[in-house]
Amino acid sequence: MLASLLPDAAVAVEAFEDDPDAVLFPAEAALLVRAVDKRRREFTTARICAHRALTGLGLPPAPILPGDRGAPQWPDGVVGSITHCAGYRAAAVAFAGRLRTIGIDAEPNEPNPEGVTAQITVPAEEGWLATLNRTRPAVRWDRLLFSAKESVYKAWFPLARRWLGFEDAAITIDPGTALAGPVTASRARGTFTAKLLVTGPTLDGGELTGFDGHWLADRGLLLTAVTVPHLDGEPVPPVPDTR
């Protein structure tokens, strides 16, 4: 599912069940000494996905530890993102010489918890959100909005190294198209754009003003993904030799 939202340069690994026999690196396991079972399971499976994604790039698995503001610390020359929700864990990685950044998020296709939508929505989003909630209710657009903003933040942070609040980006979601198969009303894919409402970092001599993303509704889940490619002709970091 997730791979369909990402460019060919990225490797995505996802899991719908937890492996009770999964083994973390000691440094990762040490982070779970006081964790409750739910946190232990979701962290472990998501990290195993990350290890396997690195393998998909031709790199050896490595411990993925939280860094500044909890963002995953990837090996040198790699960008990536991790997500988990009930019934789903995933990671996506790419060489930094091929993508600048990746942000992914997964949520259940269910309404936001009470009060959340009002906290994350800016005026520019209210019109399309009300329309889609009324005309396409099988997709929970309020939760998709939350997911899109999470993916935007995860893509933003490695570039800007500073906080981005829900109120700092205005999302526009294209309603997309339904997918063939059973219960087509709740199976759909599309795109979204994010306009930054704060000053973005400087990239390629210009200010970053927004992001483009893709979304998918399937199997009771909402997935979103944001990537930022390098511009044509832009000097990029070398891709590590994995031979």
C-alpha positions in Angstrom: 0.0 0.0 0.0 2.5 2.6 1.1 4.9 2.0 -1.8 2.2 3.1 -4.2 2.4 6.6 -2.7 6.2 7.0 -3.0 8.6 7.5 -5.9 10.8 4.7 -7.2 13.8 6.1 -5.3 12.1 5.2 -1.9 11.9 1.7 -0.3 8.8 1.1 1.8 8.2 -1.8 4.2 4.9 -2.3 6.1 3.4 -4.7 8.5 -0.2 -5.5 9.5 0.7 -7.7 12.5 3.3 -7.7 15.2 5.9 -10.5 15.3 6.3 -11.6 19.0 9.7 -13.0 18.2 11.1 -9.8 16.7 14.5 -8.7 18.1 15.7 -5.1 18.3 19.2 -3.8 18.5 20.2 -3.5 22.2 20.2 0.3 22.0 16.6 0.2 20.7 15.5 -2.3 23.2 16.9 -0.1 26.0 14.3 2.5 25.1 11.5 0.1 26.0 12.5 -0.8 29.6 9.5 0.9 31.1 7.2 0.8 28.1 3.7 -0.7 28.2 2.9 -3.6 26.0 1.2 -1.5 23.3 4.1 0.9 23.0 6.6 -2.0 23.0 4.7 -3.8 20.1 4.3 -0.8 17.9 7.8 0.5 18.4 9.4 -2.9 17.8 7.5 -3.7 14.6 8.0 -0.2 13.2 11.7 -0.5 13.9 11.9 -3.9 12.2 10.2 -2.3 9.2 12.9 0.3 9.2 15.7 -2.3 9.4 14.2 -4.1 6.4 13.8 -0.9 4.5 17.5 -0.2 4.9 18.2 -3.7 3.7 16.1 -2.9 0.6 18.5 0.0 -0.1 21.4 -2.5 0.0 22.5 -1.3 3.5 23.0 -3.3 6.6 20.3 -2.9 9.3 21.2 -0.4 12.0 19.6 0.8 15.2 17.2 3.7 14.5 17.2 5.9 17.7 15.1 9.0 18.4 16.9 12.3 18.0 15.8 15.9 18.3 12.1 16.1 19.0 11.9 12.3 18.6 12.7 12.3 14.9 14.4 9.0 13.8 18.2 9.2 13.4 19.0 7.5 10.1 22.4 6.3 8.9 24.5 8.9 7.1 23.3 9.4 3.6 19.8 8.2 4.3 16.5 10.0 4.7 13.4 8.3 6.0 10.2 8.2 8.1 8.4 5.8 10.4 4.7 5.5 11.3 2.4 3.3 13.3 -1.3 3.1 14.2 -3.6 0.3 15.3 -3.1 -2.6 12.9 -0.4 -1.0 10.8 3.4 -0.2 11.1 5.6 1.1 8.3 8.9 2.7 7.4 10.2 4.4 4.2 13.7 5.3 3.3 15.8 6.6 0.4 19.3 7.8 -0.2 19.7 11.5 0.5 21.3 11.8 -2.9 17.9 10.9 -4.5 15.4 12.5 -2.2 15.7 15.4 0.2 13.2 14.2 2.7 10.3 11.8 3.3 7.3 12.1 5.6 4.7 9.3 6.1 1.8 8.8 8.4 -0.9 6.2 8.9 -4.2 6.6 10.7 -7.4 4.5 11.1 -10.2 5.6 8.7 -12.2 6.9 11.7 -13.2 10.3 13.0 -10.7 12.4 14.8 -11.0 12.2 18.6 -13.4 14.9 20.0 -12.0 18.4 19.8 -9.0 17.5 17.5 -10.4 18.7 14.2 -11.0 22.2 15.6 -7.4 22.3 16.9 -5.7 21.3 13.7 -7.9 23.2 11.1 -7.1 26.6 9.6 -9.8 28.7 7.9 -8.6 27.9 4.4 -9.4 24.2 5.0 -12.9 24.6 6.4 -14.7 24.8 3.0 -13.3 21.7 1.3 -13.5 19.7 4.5 -17.2 20.4 5.0 -17.9 19.6 1.4 -16.1 16.3 1.4 -17.5 15.3 4.7 -20.9 15.7 3.3 -20.4 14.3 -0.2 -17.9 11.5 0.4 -18.5 10.4 4.0 -16.9 6.9 3.6 -13.5 8.6 3.8 -12.9 10.4 7.1 -11.5 13.6 5.7 -10.9 15.1 9.1 -8.6 12.3 10.0 -7.0 12.4 6.6 -6.3 16.1 7.2 -4.6 15.2 10.5 -2.5 12.5 8.7 -1.5 14.9 5.9 -0.3 17.4 8.4 1.7 14.7 10.3 3.4 13.7 7.0 4.1 17.4 6.2 5.7 17.9 9.6 7.9 14.8 9.3 9.1 16.0 5.9 9.6 19.5 7.1 11.6 18.8 10.3 14.8 17.4 8.7 14.9 20.4 6.4 14.1 23.2 8.9 15.1 21.6 12.2 12.4 23.5 13.9 8.8 22.9 15.0 5.8 23.3 12.6 2.4 23.5 14.2 -0.9 22.3 12.8 -1.8 26.0 12.3 1.4 26.6 10.2 0.3 24.8 7.1 -2.9 24.9 5.0 -3.7 21.6 3.3 -5.9 21.2 0.2 -6.9 17.6 -0.4 -7.9 16.5 -3.9 -10.9 14.1 -3.5 -9.2 11.6 -5.8 -10.7 8.6 -7.4 -12.3 5.4 -6.0 -10.4 2.2 -6.3 -12.0 -0.9 -8.0 -13.0 -3.7 -5.7 -15.4 -4.3 -2.8 -16.7 -1.3 -0.8 -15.3 1.2 -3.4 -16.7 4.2 -1.5 -14.1 3.7 1.3 -11.2 2.7 -1.1 -9.7 5.7 -2.8 -6.5 7.5 -3.6 -5.6 11.1 -4.4 -3.1 13.9 -3.9 -2.8 16.9 -1.6 -0.9 20.1 -1.3 0.4 22.0 1.7 1.0 25.7 1.7 3.3 26.8 4.5 2.0 29.8 6.5 5.4 30.4 8.1 8.8 31.1 6.6 10.3 27.9 5.2 14.0 26.9 5.0 16.1 28.0 2.0 16.5 25.3 -0.6 18.3 25.8 -3.9 18.6 29.5 -3.3 14.9 29.9 -2.7 12.4 29.6 0.1 10.5 26.4 0.6 6.8 27.4 0.4 5.0 24.1 0.5 4.8 20.4 -0.1 3.1 18.0 -2.5 1.8 14.6 -1.2 -0.3 11.5 -2.0 -2.9 9.8 0.1 -4.6 6.4 0.1 -7.7 5.0 1.8 -7.8 1.2 1.9 -8.3 -1.7 4.4 -9.7 0.6 7.0 -6.6 2.8 6.9 -5.6 6.3 5.8 -2.0 6.7 4.5 -0.3 9.9 3.5 3.2 10.5 2.1 5.3 13.5 1.3 8.6 13.5 -0.5 10.8 16.4 -1.8 13.1 15.5 -4.8 16.3 17.2 -5.8 15.9 19.7 -8.6 17.3 18.8 -12.0 20.9 19.9 -12.2 21.2 20.5 -8.5 24.4 19.1 -6.9 23.4 16.3 -4.6 25.1 14.1 -2.0 26.7 11.0 -3.5 24.8 7.7 -3.1 26.7 5.4 -0.8 28.4 2.4 -2.5 26.6 -0.6 -1.2 28.6 -3.2 -3.0 
